Amino acid sequence: MPQITKREYRLADGRELIYFDDADTTLSPDRAPDARVLDPRPATATMRQDPLTGEWISIAAARQNRVFLPPADQDPLAPASPTNPSEIPDNYDVAVFENRSPSFGPDLVGENAPLGLDDLTSIGLGRTRTSVGRCEVVSFSPAHLGSFGSQTESRARTVIEAWADRTSALSALPGIEQVFPFENRGEAIGVTLHHPHGQIYAYPYVTPRTTRLIESIEKFGPDLFERILESERASERVVLSGKHWTAFVPFAARWPIEVHMLPHRHVPDFAATNEEERDELAGLYLTLLRGVDRIYDTPTPYIAAWHQAPVRVKRDEIRLMLQLTSPRRAESKLKYLAGSEAAMGAWIGDVPPEHTAELVRNGISRL
């Protein structure tokens, strides 16, 4: 059987570039080098600790210079041409490369790098640490427009393989505590490129959301995810299910459209999934995203967040989980985080989760 193929290169400034060729690719195995002359990479950003919460804020001023909604002939994720010296020097199926203006990295160690989780969880005034880590871009296609949901099943499977590969590689880097693949889709979410792509962040800490999850597991018990899956699979909120995965609207959904997906067996991250699970996910995930797009006559903005277990903490208890969220509360209305949600973190749901599940199932039925 044809296999997905990984090909490793370097960009002109030394950043890593990896091509993942579809199992049914028509591309040549040879790729052109990056012929650009690039400025040195910006210095690694600095994190500052908020003593009120203990959270770390990365101050990454270089991100102010990133491209904003360019036309097709200036697309930085399109294959390079004589008039568009883009980030990807040749044609491709899926391409992964280090972000030119990252929030974390490129340094992985340094004089003021974090000294481990005990160091990061201490509280003090005026504390700073270097924002070590890695930020990568995952381009799903050479096409200028689209999203994950517009890809073929073969291409979706290639992206999943890339997520698994990069999760394994990034987790092995010094200073990395958690790896997070995600896709932002739609201007309402704040995307700066229409090109179909996602990102992977490799953090030097365990994220605040996961820290809260760990607290819940310690209070509930190590079988929290198993019990959640059992409960949701017995509910009216299931929207899609296969042999290895189930998608459902959660019992206490925050967003007007919110769908979670869990694997049926315990796996901490993409790297731990097997071939059968990845194969099934490619089709189910496409069905879910396309169904969400059929709820209304126009595409739905969303954040597709793949939560993974930290590199060194609770890996036997935290399960890989998709959390797909959209602020779209009606065809022409969006939910904005106002006082209660943004300032106090006290959420008020606009749509009953059971109604959202019905909307998503109806969208899927229109495919």
C-alpha positions in Angstrom: 0.0 0.0 0.0 1.3 3.5 -0.8 2.5 5.4 2.3 2.6 9.0 3.5 6.1 10.2 3.0 8.0 12.7 5.1 10.7 14.9 3.5 12.9 17.2 5.6 14.5 20.5 4.4 15.7 23.9 5.7 14.6 27.4 4.8 17.1 30.1 4.0 17.4 31.3 7.6 17.8 27.8 9.0 14.2 27.2 10.0 12.9 23.6 9.7 10.6 22.8 6.7 9.0 19.4 6.4 6.9 18.1 3.5 4.4 15.4 4.1 3.4 13.8 0.7 0.0 12.2 0.4 -0.2 8.4 0.1 -1.6 9.0 -3.4 0.6 12.0 -4.2 1.4 12.9 -7.8 4.4 15.1 -6.8 8.1 14.4 -7.5 10.2 13.4 -4.5 12.6 16.3 -5.2 12.0 19.8 -4.0 13.6 23.1 -4.8 15.7 24.8 -2.2 14.7 28.1 -0.6 16.6 30.7 -2.7 15.6 33.8 -0.6 18.0 36.0 1.3 16.3 36.5 4.7 17.0 38.7 7.7 18.1 36.9 10.9 15.2 35.5 12.9 13.9 37.8 15.7 15.1 37.3 19.2 13.1 34.9 21.4 10.3 36.7 23.2 10.1 37.1 27.0 7.3 35.8 29.3 6.1 37.8 32.3 4.2 36.2 35.1 0.8 37.6 36.3 1.0 37.3 40.1 -2.8 37.4 40.4 -3.2 34.1 38.6 0.3 32.6 38.2 -0.2 32.6 34.4 2.7 33.4 32.1 2.2 36.0 29.3 4.5 35.9 26.3 5.3 39.4 25.0 6.1 38.7 21.3 6.3 42.1 19.6 7.6 40.6 16.4 4.2 39.2 15.7 3.0 42.7 14.9 4.7 42.4 11.5 3.0 39.3 10.3 1.1 39.3 7.0 -2.6 40.3 7.1 -5.1 38.9 4.6 -2.9 39.1 1.5 -4.2 38.6 -2.0 -3.6 35.3 -3.8 -0.5 36.5 -5.6 1.2 37.4 -2.3 0.1 34.3 -0.3 3.0 33.3 2.0 1.8 29.7 2.1 1.4 29.2 -1.6 4.3 27.4 -3.5 6.9 30.0 -4.3 7.0 31.7 -7.7 9.1 34.3 -9.4 6.6 37.0 -8.3 5.8 35.5 -4.8 8.9 34.3 -2.9 6.8 32.6 -0.2 7.6 30.6 2.8 7.3 27.3 0.9 9.8 27.1 -2.0 8.1 24.3 -4.0 4.8 22.6 -4.7 3.5 20.3 -1.9 0.7 18.3 -0.4 1.1 19.2 3.3 4.0 21.4 4.5 5.1 22.2 8.1 7.6 24.9 9.0 8.8 27.0 11.9 6.9 30.2 12.2 9.0 33.2 11.2 7.7 35.4 14.1 6.8 32.9 16.8 5.3 33.5 20.2 7.6 30.8 21.7 11.1 30.0 20.5 13.3 29.6 18.5 15.5 29.2 21.6 14.9 26.1 23.6 17.4 26.8 26.4 19.0 30.0 27.7 20.2 32.0 30.7 16.7 32.9 31.8 14.9 29.9 30.5 12.3 28.2 32.8 13.9 25.8 35.3 11.1 23.3 35.2 7.4 23.2 36.4 8.2 24.0 40.0 9.9 27.2 38.9 7.0 28.1 36.7 4.3 27.5 39.3 6.0 29.7 42.0 4.5 33.1 42.4 6.4 36.4 42.6 6.5 40.0 41.4 8.3 41.1 38.3 9.2 37.5 37.3 10.3 36.9 33.7 11.5 33.9 31.8 12.6 33.5 28.1 9.7 32.3 26.0 11.4 29.1 24.9 9.5 26.7 22.7 8.4 26.2 19.2 5.6 27.5 16.9 5.0 25.7 13.6 2.7 26.4 10.7 0.9 23.4 9.1 -0.3 24.2 5.6 -3.0 21.8 4.6 -2.9 22.5 0.8 -1.1 24.6 -1.8 -4.6 26.2 -2.7 -5.1 29.8 -1.6 -8.6 29.3 -0.1 -10.2 26.6 2.0 -9.9 25.0 5.4 -9.4 21.5 6.9 -13.0 20.6 6.0 -12.4 21.3 2.3 -9.6 18.8 1.9 -9.9 15.2 0.5 -9.9 12.3 2.9 -6.4 11.4 1.7 -5.2 14.9 2.5 -6.9 14.9 5.9 -5.1 11.7 6.7 -1.8 13.3 5.7 -2.4 16.2 8.1 -3.3 13.8 10.9 0.0 12.0 10.2 1.8 15.4 10.4 0.2 16.2 13.7 1.3 12.8 15.1 4.8 13.2 13.8 5.2 16.7 15.1 3.7 15.9 18.5 6.3 13.2 18.9 9.2 15.4 17.7 8.2 18.5 19.6 7.6 16.6 22.9 11.2 15.4 22.7 12.7 18.9 22.6 14.3 20.4 25.7 12.0 22.7 27.7 8.7 21.6 26.1 5.9 20.8 28.5 2.8 20.6 26.2 2.1 20.4 22.4 -1.1 21.9 21.0 -2.3 21.5 17.3 -5.1 23.8 16.3 -6.9 25.5 13.4 -8.4 29.0 13.4 -11.0 29.4 10.7 -12.7 32.6 9.6 -12.2 36.4 9.9 -14.6 36.4 12.9 -12.1 34.3 14.7 -9.3 36.7 13.8 -7.4 34.8 11.1 -4.8 36.7 9.1 -4.5 34.3 6.2 -7.3 32.7 4.1 -5.0 29.9 3.1 -6.1 26.6 4.6 -3.7 26.0 7.5 -3.3 25.4 11.2 -0.6 25.8 13.7 1.2 23.8 16.4 2.4 25.5 19.6 4.9 23.7 21.8 4.7 25.5 25.2 7.4 25.7 27.9 4.6 25.3 30.6 1.4 23.4 31.1 -1.3 25.7 29.9 -3.9 27.3 32.2 -6.8 25.3 30.7 -4.9 22.0 31.3 -4.0 23.0 34.8 -7.7 23.4 35.6 -8.3 20.0 34.1 -5.7 18.5 36.3 -7.3 20.0 39.3 -10.7 18.4 38.2 -9.1 15.0 37.7 -7.5 15.2 41.2 -11.0 15.9 42.7 -13.0 13.5 40.5 -10.6 10.6 40.0 -8.3 9.2 37.2 -11.2 7.8 35.2 -12.7 11.3 34.4 -12.4 11.0 30.6 -13.7 7.4 30.6 -16.7 8.4 32.6 -17.4 11.5 30.5 -17.3 9.5 27.3 -19.7 6.9 28.8 -22.1 9.6 29.9 -22.1 11.5 26.7 -22.4 8.4 24.5 -25.6 7.6 26.3 -27.0 11.1 25.8 -29.0 12.9 23.1 -26.0 15.2 22.4 -24.0 12.7 20.3 -23.6 14.0 16.7 -21.3 11.5 15.1 -19.8 8.2 16.1 -17.5 5.5 14.7 -15.6 2.4 15.8 -12.8 4.5 17.4 -14.2 8.0 18.0 -17.4 9.8 19.2 -18.3 13.5 18.7 -20.8 15.2 21.0 -22.0 18.5 22.2 -20.8 18.6 25.9 -23.3 18.8 28.8 -22.1 22.2 29.9 -21.2 23.8 26.5 -20.0 27.4 26.7 -20.2 28.4 23.1 -23.3 28.5 20.8 -21.7 25.8 18.7 -19.4 23.5 20.6 -18.5 19.9 19.7 -16.0 17.7 21.5 -14.6 14.5 20.1 -12.9 11.7 22.1 -11.2 8.4 21.2 -12.8 5.3 22.6 -9.6 4.1 24.2 -7.2 6.1 26.3 -4.5 7.9 24.2 -2.7 10.9 25.6 -1.9 12.5 22.2 -1.8 12.1 18.4 1.6 10.3 18.6 -0.1 7.5 20.6 -2.9 6.8 18.1 -2.7 3.8 15.9 -3.2 3.5 12.1 -6.9 2.4 12.4 -7.7 5.4 14.6 -6.0 7.8 12.3 -7.7 6.4 9.3 -11.2 6.6 10.8 -10.5 10.1 12.2 -9.7 11.5 8.7 -13.3 10.7 7.5 -15.2 11.5 10.7 -13.4 14.8 11.3 -14.2 15.9 7.7 -17.8 14.9 8.1 -18.1 16.9 11.4 -16.5 20.1 9.9 -18.6 19.9 6.8 -21.7 19.3 8.8 -21.0 22.4 10.9 -20.7 24.3 7.7 -24.1 23.1 6.5 -25.9 24.5 9.6 -26.2 27.8 7.8 -25.8 28.9 4.2 -22.4 30.5 4.8 -19.2 28.9 6.3 -19.0 28.9 10.1 -16.0 30.4 11.9 -14.5 28.2 14.5 -11.5 27.3 16.5 -10.6 23.5 16.3 -8.4 22.9 19.4 -6.8 19.5 19.8 -6.1 19.2 23.6 -3.3 16.8 24.3 -1.8 15.5 27.6 1.3 17.4 28.9 4.6 15.8 28.1 5.4 14.8 31.6 2.2 15.1 33.7 -0.9 13.0 34.0 -0.4 11.2 30.7 -2.2 8.1 32.0 -5.3 10.2 32.9 -5.6 13.1 30.3 -7.0 11.9 27.0 -6.5 13.4 23.5 -9.6 15.5 22.8 -11.0 17.8 20.1 -12.8 20.9 21.3 -14.4 22.7 18.3 -16.0 26.0 19.3 -17.7 28.8 17.3 -19.2 32.1 18.4 -22.0 31.8 15.8 -25.2 32.0 17.8 -27.4 32.5 14.8 -27.0 32.9 11.0 -26.1 36.6 11.3 -25.2 36.9 15.0 -22.0 36.2 16.9 -21.4 35.8 20.6 -18.9 38.3 22.0 -17.3 37.8 25.4 -18.5 40.7 27.5 -18.3 41.5 31.2 -19.2 38.2 32.8 -17.2 35.9 30.5 -14.2 38.1 29.7 -13.7 39.7 33.1 -14.8 37.0 35.5 -14.7 33.8 33.5 -18.4 33.2 34.4 -20.0 31.9 31.3 -23.6 32.2 30.2 -24.7 29.9 27.4 -26.9 31.3 24.7 -28.1 28.0 23.2 -29.1 24.8 25.0 -26.5 22.1 24.2 -29.2 19.7 23.1 -30.5 22.2 20.5 -26.9 22.6 19.2 -26.5 18.9 18.9 -29.7 18.8 16.8 -28.4 21.7 14.6 -25.1 19.8 14.0 -26.9 16.5 13.2 -29.1 18.3 10.8 -26.1 19.9 9.1 -24.4 16.5 8.8 -27.6 15.0 7.3 -27.4 17.6 4.5 -24.0 16.3 3.3 
